[in-house]
Amino acid sequence: MYASKFRNVDLPAYDRVRLDTEDGDFLDLDFSRVGSRRVVLLLHGLEGNSGRPYIRGMAHAMNAAGWDVAALNFRSCSGVPNRKVYAYHSGATEDLEPVLKTLLAHYDSISAIGFSLGGNLLLKYLGERRSHTPIQSAIAVSVPCDLKGSSERLSAFANGMYMRRFLHSLRKKVEIKAQLFPGEIDISDYDSIKTFQQFDDRFTAPLHGFRDAEDYWAQCSCLSFLPAITTPTLVLNALDDPFLSESCYPFREAKAHSSLLLNTPKYGGHVGFVQQGLYWSEHMATHFIQTNA
């Protein structure tokens, strides 16, 4: 978690563009431009945004390599509540459509990099669309490929600090939603929620059309979508990532795949991969995209 808490990276000179969605909501897309006809779309993790250090670092790395950057803020993550009672989740691939449509109007080449939740969403999207996507190369970093396994891993006592941090951040948002949509969200006894299963059962699943947490995880985990990916794709999952269960490392799927590469370094943590200067993940990303886009 070092990269998300302590890394000091200058905020890119973002230019924000607000995109309307078909359901009457909006998405905020932050551009860091160097005058290129090629762009990399960055997708943040749970409760992240375009200002997180791991997004900033990758934006600077891709700008230095000659690519424009478009950093997407998922619904409710840009500092402004979205208009709907629902927000974002790990499988909301429909939100990539207006983003990619906008990028296609201005760029000749599109690549994408997703982190954690954003990585799961990206891989699910690529599997859903198969060859029908404008994304020419993709990288997914620290991906909870099996949402159930990752949720159970985060519920372990050793990860209590991370769980409390996420639930505290999510609480602020559901409290705002409860004020904006009285009668539609019940936040009474929120303190009884201690795990992602409890949170997803109570909020994520019903607000987004899933039966319960198990149904949400089953439908939105990218693991089952990996075999259908045709876009050159690199997955970077460190073996010491505290968020990932064994089922989050798709060794079998990658071994039988011509377009999917899996790199599992011994160290790296969750969206970490710390080293002096550009982080290891940033070196890997720029090289992979330059080679495959």
SVG drawing of the C-alpha trace seen along z (x, -y; Angstrom):
<svg xmlns="http://www.w3.org/2000/svg" viewBox="-38 -22 54 46">
<polyline fill="none" stroke="black" stroke-width="0.4" points="0.0,0.0 3.1,-2.3 2.3,-3.6 -1.2,-4.7 -0.3,-6.2 3.3,-7.6 4.6,-8.1 5.1,-11.8 4.2,-12.4 3.2,-15.7 -0.4,-15.9 -0.4,-16.0 -1.8,-19.2 -5.2,-17.6 -7.9,-19.0 -11.3,-17.6 -14.0,-16.6 -17.4,-15.6 -19.1,-12.9 -22.8,-12.2 -24.0,-8.6 -27.1,-7.1 -28.8,-6.7 -28.6,-10.4 -25.5,-10.3 -22.0,-11.5 -18.3,-10.5 -15.3,-12.8 -12.3,-12.1 -9.0,-13.8 -6.6,-14.4 -2.9,-14.9 -1.8,-15.7 1.6,-15.9 0.1,-16.5 0.1,-12.8 -2.4,-10.9 -2.0,-8.0 -3.7,-7.7 -3.6,-5.5 -6.8,-5.1 -6.1,-4.7 -8.6,-3.0 -8.2,-3.4 -9.0,-1.0 -11.6,-0.8 -12.3,-4.3 -9.5,-5.7 -9.5,-8.6 -7.3,-10.3 -5.3,-11.9 -4.0,-8.7 -0.2,-8.4 -0.3,-5.2 -2.4,-6.9 -0.2,-10.0 3.0,-7.9 1.7,-6.0 0.4,-9.2 3.8,-10.8 5.5,-7.6 3.2,-7.4 3.5,-11.1 7.2,-10.8 7.0,-7.9 5.0,-10.2 1.4,-9.2 -1.5,-11.3 -3.3,-10.0 -7.0,-9.9 -7.6,-9.0 -11.2,-8.0 -12.9,-8.7 -15.6,-6.1 -19.0,-7.4 -18.9,-9.2 -15.1,-9.2 -14.3,-12.6 -15.1,-14.6 -18.7,-15.2 -21.6,-12.8 -23.0,-11.2 -26.7,-11.8 -28.0,-8.2 -28.6,-6.2 -26.1,-3.6 -22.5,-4.4 -19.6,-2.1 -18.7,1.5 -16.1,4.1 -18.0,5.1 -19.6,1.9 -18.1,2.3 -20.9,0.3 -19.2,-2.9 -16.2,-2.3 -18.4,-2.8 -18.9,-6.6 -15.2,-7.0 -13.9,-4.9 -16.3,-6.7 -14.8,-10.0 -11.2,-8.8 -11.9,-7.3 -13.0,-10.7 -9.6,-12.2 -6.9,-9.5 -5.5,-6.9 -4.4,-4.5 -5.9,-3.5 -4.4,-1.4 -5.6,-0.9 -4.2,-0.2 -6.3,0.8 -5.4,1.1 -7.0,3.5 -10.8,3.0 -10.1,1.1 -8.0,4.0 -10.8,6.5 -13.2,4.2 -10.8,3.8 -10.2,7.6 -13.9,8.3 -14.6,5.7 -12.0,7.2 -13.4,10.7 -16.9,9.5 -16.0,7.6 -13.5,10.1 -12.2,8.6 -14.8,5.8 -12.9,3.2 -10.8,0.3 -8.3,1.0 -5.1,2.2 -3.1,3.3 -3.9,3.6 -2.3,4.0 -4.0,5.0 -2.1,4.4 -2.8,6.1 -6.1,7.6 -8.6,9.4 -9.5,11.8 -11.7,13.8 -13.8,11.2 -15.0,13.8 -11.5,15.0 -10.2,11.5 -13.0,10.4 -12.4,13.4 -8.7,12.7 -9.4,9.1 -11.7,10.3 -8.8,12.0 -7.6,10.6 -4.2,9.6 -5.9,7.3 -8.2,5.6 -6.5,2.2 -7.2,2.3 -10.8,3.4 -11.6,0.6 -10.0,-2.0 -12.2,-0.9 -15.4,-0.7 -14.7,-4.1 -14.4,-5.7 -17.4,-3.8 -19.5,-4.9 -19.0,-8.6 -20.5,-7.9 -23.5,-5.9 -24.3,-8.6 -24.4,-11.2 -26.5,-8.8 -28.9,-8.4 -29.3,-12.2 -29.9,-12.5 -32.2,-9.6 -34.2,-9.3 -36.0,-6.0 -33.9,-4.3 -30.8,-3.6 -30.8,-2.5 -27.6,-3.3 -28.9,-2.4 -26.5,-0.1 -23.7,-0.7 -21.2,0.0 -22.3,3.7 -20.7,4.0 -17.2,5.5 -16.6,7.3 -17.0,6.8 -19.6,9.5 -21.8,7.6 -21.3,4.4 -22.0,5.9 -25.0,7.8 -26.5,4.6 -25.5,2.0 -23.5,3.0 -25.7,6.0 -29.2,4.6 -28.3,1.1 -26.8,2.6 -29.2,5.4 -27.5,8.4 -29.2,10.9 -26.6,10.7 -22.8,10.5 -22.2,14.0 -24.2,13.3 -22.3,10.0 -18.9,11.6 -19.8,14.5 -21.0,12.3 -18.3,9.6 -15.1,11.5 -12.9,11.3 -11.5,14.8 -14.2,16.4 -13.8,13.8 -10.1,14.2 -10.2,17.0 -12.2,14.8 -9.7,11.9 -8.1,11.3 -6.3,8.0 -2.6,8.3 -2.8,8.1 -0.4,8.2 -1.4,9.0 1.0,8.0 0.1,9.7 2.7,9.8 2.9,13.0 3.0,11.0 -0.1,9.0 -2.2,9.0 -5.4,8.5 -5.2,11.5 -6.2,15.1 -4.6,18.0 -7.6,18.0 -6.6,14.4 -3.5,15.7 -4.8,17.1 -1.8,19.4 -3.9,22.0 -5.8,19.4 -2.6,17.6 -0.7,20.8 -3.3,21.8 -3.6,18.2 -1.9,16.6 -2.9,13.0 -2.7,13.0 0.6,12.8 0.8,13.2 3.8,11.9 3.9,12.7 7.0,11.2 7.8,12.4 7.5,8.9 5.4,5.8 2.5,5.8 -0.8,4.2 -0.2,1.5 3.3,1.1 6.3,2.5 8.5,-0.2 11.9,-1.1 13.8,-4.3 12.5,-6.6 9.9,-5.0 8.3,-2.0 8.8,1.4 5.2,1.6 5.6,-1.7 8.6,-0.3 6.8,2.8 3.7,0.9 5.5,-1.5 7.5,1.3 4.5,3.5 2.3,0.8 5.1,-0.6 5.6,3.0 2.0,4.0 0.0,0.9"/>
</svg>
